[in-house]
Amino acid sequence: MIKRSAVVLVCLATMLAMGVIAGQGRADAASCPDVEVFFARGTVETAPPVGLTGLAFSAELRRQLPGKSVSVWGVPYKATDRFSNRRYVAQTAIDGISMVQRRMTRIASVCPTTKIVLGGYSQGAVVTTYATSSTRLRLPERYERQLTDLPQVLPSSVADHVAAVILFGAPSDRWMRDIGTPLLRVGTPYRAKTYRYCIPGDTICNGAKVGQPNALHVLYGTMSAAAARFAAQRIR
């Protein structure tokens, strides 16, 4: 089953990579879509910038919103696997958070009728969650002194433009504690719009101690239809 699912996702990526990632450039009033998906891929996930999970989710959301224009923006952060260098990982994640926040602010200003859908898988779910935080991100002092461009809390007026937040395989509280990182808490204005998917047995999100992901962690593309349905219901 795992092999079959992996083949399906790879084929999906091949067929849809050109069609799904429309609208990667800067937002401007003349090209405002009905919906813009922001998606942050998982660690070194293939099919950048959105990854296989983002491709599957975006394709399903388009299918479930006939007649609406859906643009997709993949967060161009590094999604690094250099976990032995925690400062580097923290900085690349912060870079991704800042990118998301800047684009959210711009879309809200330039495209006020566009509905934003935030999504992320694994490490990307961390980036997406922190981007919505209601409190300033605080890291251990020994890291914070070396980091730049720490993200700020976005005003609630920006949150009003977000229709849904979809998190696939986001690390559990225990996993985050084990690596000494702030827990994942979606900001108050976004909580009623958020759905967090965790496959039973996925050791990244199920509360197991920190360690390497198991085979279940790569199957979130199979949940794309349900996730897209959740988002679409808040857009129609």
Number of C-alpha atoms within 10 A of each C-alpha: 6 11 9 8 15 16 12 14 20 14 13 17 22 12 12 15 20 9 11 21 21 14 17 13 7 10 16 13 11 8 12 20 21 18 24 25 24 23 32 34 32 30 16 14 20 14 16 22 24 30 24 29 29 32 30 26 27 30 22 19 24 18 16 17 19 10 9 14 13 26 23 25 24 23 26 17 21 19 23 16 14 12 11 8 9 13 16 17 17 18 19 18 22 22 21 25 26 20 17 27 20 14 16 22 17 16 24 19 17 15 21 16 14 22 23 29 28 27 31 29 31 25 22 29 26 26 31 31 24 29 27 27 20 18 15 13 17 12 15 10 9 9 14 15 9 10 17 10 10 15 22 17 15 19 12 14 12 19 19 14 20 23 23 27 28 25 26 31 27 28 26 20 19 17 21 20 14 12 13 12 15 14 17 18 15 21 20 14 18 19 13 12 18 21 16 15 17 21 17 10 14 19 23 26 26 18 15 15 17 17 11 9 13 11 12 16 21 23 20 24 22 16 17 22 18 14 25 23 17 19 24 20 12 13 18 9
